[in-house]
Amino acid sequence: MTPEPQVLIVGAGPIGITTAILLTREGITCRIIDKNNRIPSNEYFSRALGLHARTLEIFEDIDVIKNIMTHGRIINGIGFYTEGKRVAGISFRELPTSYPFMLSIPQSDTESILETRLNELGVFVERQTELIDFVQSDQFVTAQLKMPDSTLQTHAYRFIIGTDGFRSKVRELCAIPFDGEQYEESWLLAESYLSRDFPSDEANVILSKNSSFAVVPMPDGKIRVTGPDTSSKRDIDDIDLALFDSALKEMGALSNINYSEPQQVTRFKVHKKLARQYRKHRVFLAGDSAHVHSPGGGQGLNTGVLDAYNLTWRLSLVIKEQSPLELLDDYEIERRHAGEITVFGTDKAIQLLSGTRSPIRKSLTNMILPWLMKSHFGTQLATNMSQILSHYRHNFSQQDTHYFNCSIELGDPLPRVVPPIDIAGDPLKLQPNGKFSVLIFTANMNSHEVNKQLSKFMVALDKYKSLFNVIQITNKQAANVPNVEVIHDNAYFIHKAFGMDEPGSYICRPDGIIAHRNKCVEFVSILNPFLKSLFIRYLPNYSSLNNTAEKTKLVVNNV
Ligand SMILES: Cc1cc2nc3c(=O)[nH]c(=O)nc-3n(C[C@H](O)[C@H](O)[C@H](O)COP(=O)(O)OP(=O)(O)OC[C@H]3O[C@@H](n4cnc5c(N)ncnc54)[C@H](O)[C@@H]3O)c2cc1C
């Protein structure tokens, strides 16, 4: 018997709510609890301020983007200042995405908008409800919850997802070590209203003699200043104005702005830690329960959203018994690797901003930085922060069977390809909406052959039609086959970007990752190996096996 709800999500921060939205829209029943009674919109203190392009693309896919954009402020780049002068900058404007910027929006607003969307889907957060314990069996995981009236409730679920933050109870109950350390220095965060709007569409990094700060304009006319606390004063009330003075004076031209008494001054500790595993049988970690790092580059929430996007389509197929349990194994392989990269990258950012570094190293940094930011490194930094090219190539090595003359590889996110203004054709932009996408490049094929091959493809796909978007990319006539979308590529621009100098296909997963491709005029040829690698129907006798080890053996032998 399948227990209802099928999934328990522990923790209703931004990652828990995003996970609940993604599962619910796939028809998976879930329960989301939070031990606290905090309502996001009532919160003054807000942590994440920057949402990056990849997160915004995902927010478009889950239908919250309009609201998010309305409440946010566009930040086009980052300016670096030393001794009152802007010495370098990086820009997000050229990023190949529909959202070539960082959006400044307080985490409380993001959470509030996400929760409204979840409520529209008919799911409500159960607050003051705390996970106390769970036990796992082969089929279920049975959790014990402390309810608002302090009674204990026990219930079984197919899976539990721990989105319960830095001090995760789920991680503790799984006995998963959280490897890493706490940085020695404390950090400060202050927010203040200004006498007039901050005349900048940039986030600013101020590298001063004694310390360094990030100054980020907020949507409501405030600014946020964050940086390592290098002051010797320990009383938070003594140091707030000094922090602001120092940061704004360093920005030279902007120093004639008056600011009001800071509304919020917080001192906090920063960690770099990564869970040794992201999964124990039927229990998963996502978001801060799996990785924490410095706020440099604003990556925490953004990385957690990608965890949720990677995990939920897998869970949905497994719970619907369309895919074997083994499909879940790749979640840890792909997302833990991404977590490692984020922890490493943000550690470098914190070193740059850190006040404890020697004056010589600091001077060197100040000299080298302008040169570095103008080089390829600056573009790379903007791209990495946006996470739009965050990929899983390591999990797809040796699977390509043809040569593709392009920079795209298996495991990459599907790039957004926009033909230049002087070249005719549609942009390539997908909104997967929980589905796989097949891009069929018909190159110079004649329309009779296209219709024949595409019809064969659609017949073969029949049982899985509802799980796939099929898109023909053509420089000639559109195919006359039902349920096939068409993108016109008159000047062969998209074909070239995908290395398709002859007919063939690409398949993308619901999280936008390129999972399969071939060059073959018989489009149907891509389908069989792909369906076999994913769906139980293609694994003879799978359902009749009771034993997990036997099932795993069967999957491994068939892929
Ligand atoms: C100063 C600062 C600035 C930051 N800036 C950025 C930024 O610009 N961009 C960015 O991407 N990230 C930023 N971050 C990081 C970001 O805030 C976190 O990555 C994000 O909040 C993680 O979300 P989460 O849902 O995983 O966890 P959380 O937001 O911590 O939510 C976890 C929830 O789980 C609940 N919970 C815990 N235990 C239990 C239990 N046993 N039972 C039930 N519920 C439980 C808690 O009450 C909580 O509501 C910043 C962080 C800080 C501190």
PDBQT file of the ligand as one rigid body, heavy atoms in Angstrom, charges set to zero:
ROOT
HETATM    1  C1  LIG A 601      23.889  36.967   5.963  1.00  0.00    +0.000 C 
HETATM    2  C2  LIG A 601      23.530  35.973   4.924  1.00  0.00    +0.000 A 
HETATM    3  C3  LIG A 601      23.406  36.381   3.605  1.00  0.00    +0.000 A 
HETATM    4  C4  LIG A 601      23.082  35.463   2.611  1.00  0.00    +0.000 A 
HETATM    5  N1  LIG A 601      22.982  35.888   1.319  1.00  0.00    +0.000 NA
HETATM    6  C5  LIG A 601      22.687  35.007   0.342  1.00  0.00    +0.000 A 
HETATM    7  C6  LIG A 601      22.506  35.438  -1.024  1.00  0.00    +0.000 A 
HETATM    8  O1  LIG A 601      22.617  36.621  -1.357  1.00  0.00    +0.000 OA
HETATM    9  N2  LIG A 601      22.192  34.490  -1.963  1.00  0.00    +0.000 N 
HETATM   10  C7  LIG A 601      22.035  33.168  -1.626  1.00  0.00    +0.000 A 
HETATM   11  O2  LIG A 601      21.768  32.356  -2.521  1.00  0.00    +0.000 OA
HETATM   12  N3  LIG A 601      22.163  32.748  -0.344  1.00  0.00    +0.000 NA
HETATM   13  C8  LIG A 601      22.476  33.619   0.646  1.00  0.00    +0.000 A 
HETATM   14  N4  LIG A 601      22.561  33.194   1.945  1.00  0.00    +0.000 N 
HETATM   15  C9  LIG A 601      22.287  31.769   2.267  1.00  0.00    +0.000 C 
HETATM   16  C10 LIG A 601      20.773  31.479   2.348  1.00  0.00    +0.000 C 
HETATM   17  O3  LIG A 601      20.171  32.297   3.311  1.00  0.00    +0.000 OA
HETATM   18  C11 LIG A 601      20.559  30.005   2.692  1.00  0.00    +0.000 C 
HETATM   19  O4  LIG A 601      21.316  29.233   1.785  1.00  0.00    +0.000 OA
HETATM   20  C12 LIG A 601      19.087  29.589   2.601  1.00  0.00    +0.000 C 
HETATM   21  O5  LIG A 601      18.315  30.175   3.605  1.00  0.00    +0.000 OA
HETATM   22  C13 LIG A 601      18.955  28.067   2.746  1.00  0.00    +0.000 C 
HETATM   23  O6  LIG A 601      17.612  27.711   2.692  1.00  0.00    +0.000 OA
HETATM   24  P1  LIG A 601      17.106  26.320   3.287  1.00  0.00    +0.000 P 
HETATM   25  O7  LIG A 601      15.658  26.252   2.934  1.00  0.00    +0.000 OA
HETATM   26  O8  LIG A 601      18.011  25.231   2.880  1.00  0.00    +0.000 OA
HETATM   27  O9  LIG A 601      17.297  26.438   4.874  1.00  0.00    +0.000 OA
HETATM   28  P2  LIG A 601      16.704  27.475   5.914  1.00  0.00    +0.000 P 
HETATM   29  O10 LIG A 601      16.351  28.748   5.263  1.00  0.00    +0.000 OA
HETATM   30  O11 LIG A 601      17.669  27.519   7.039  1.00  0.00    +0.000 OA
HETATM   31  O12 LIG A 601      15.342  26.796   6.403  1.00  0.00    +0.000 OA
HETATM   32  C14 LIG A 601      15.347  25.629   7.209  1.00  0.00    +0.000 C 
HETATM   33  C15 LIG A 601      14.000  25.510   7.921  1.00  0.00    +0.000 C 
HETATM   34  O13 LIG A 601      13.932  24.233   8.562  1.00  0.00    +0.000 OA
HETATM   35  C16 LIG A 601      13.247  24.378   9.800  1.00  0.00    +0.000 C 
HETATM   36  N5  LIG A 601      13.631  23.232  10.676  1.00  0.00    +0.000 N 
HETATM   37  C17 LIG A 601      14.841  22.974  11.223  1.00  0.00    +0.000 A 
HETATM   38  N6  LIG A 601      14.800  21.819  11.938  1.00  0.00    +0.000 NA
HETATM   39  C18 LIG A 601      13.542  21.344  11.851  1.00  0.00    +0.000 A 
HETATM   40  C19 LIG A 601      12.871  20.192  12.391  1.00  0.00    +0.000 A 
HETATM   41  N7  LIG A 601      13.504  19.287  13.169  1.00  0.00    +0.000 N 
HETATM   42  N8  LIG A 601      11.559  20.005  12.107  1.00  0.00    +0.000 NA
HETATM   43  C20 LIG A 601      10.890  20.902  11.332  1.00  0.00    +0.000 A 
HETATM   44  N9  LIG A 601      11.476  22.022  10.797  1.00  0.00    +0.000 NA
HETATM   45  C21 LIG A 601      12.782  22.236  11.052  1.00  0.00    +0.000 A 
HETATM   46  C22 LIG A 601      13.722  25.730  10.314  1.00  0.00    +0.000 C 
HETATM   47  O14 LIG A 601      12.793  26.269  11.230  1.00  0.00    +0.000 OA
HETATM   48  C23 LIG A 601      13.806  26.549   9.017  1.00  0.00    +0.000 C 
HETATM   49  O15 LIG A 601      12.616  27.273   8.774  1.00  0.00    +0.000 OA
HETATM   50  C24 LIG A 601      22.883  34.093   2.954  1.00  0.00    +0.000 A 
HETATM   51  C25 LIG A 601      22.996  33.682   4.288  1.00  0.00    +0.000 A 
HETATM   52  C26 LIG A 601      23.322  34.606   5.266  1.00  0.00    +0.000 A 
HETATM   53  C27 LIG A 601      23.448  34.141   6.691  1.00  0.00    +0.000 C 
ENDROOT
TORSDOF 0
